[in-house]
Amino acid sequence: MMKAKEIRELSKDELTARLGELKKDLFNLRLQHATNQLDNVNKISEVKRDIARVNTVLRELQLAAK
């Protein structure tokens, strides 16, 4: 799980790359959950929160650029 402070230190390109990685992770976790291979279901929620944090910081950067 990433903290908001860590996310804010990343550049826009790094944030975009991290967002892609998190979305792939979420897809894989959902696939594992559907096939009953996922042990820790809470991991899905953590990844969703990380995606939301990254999206929030990206939006803040977008608004600050205007």
Steps between C-alpha positions, in 0.01 A plus 500: 500500500635838400463807714375828354830668587693241296262542206532879498879470466467316166500676163200497268656234276581281800144541628356398165725193490410412860129532415541249218680257730230532765222436248680185380539389862130557564407297192722212611363511854141491372589206277657315792195576714264368233695174479525467880879534499515824700577459869483863614188664358587828673779548246236596240381788719856618561575511128175686431596761761847537347339555158277768651798671666695507174199634310452770763860618475485495119188716514668741743793536261262556211314774687823662616622523141202716402 
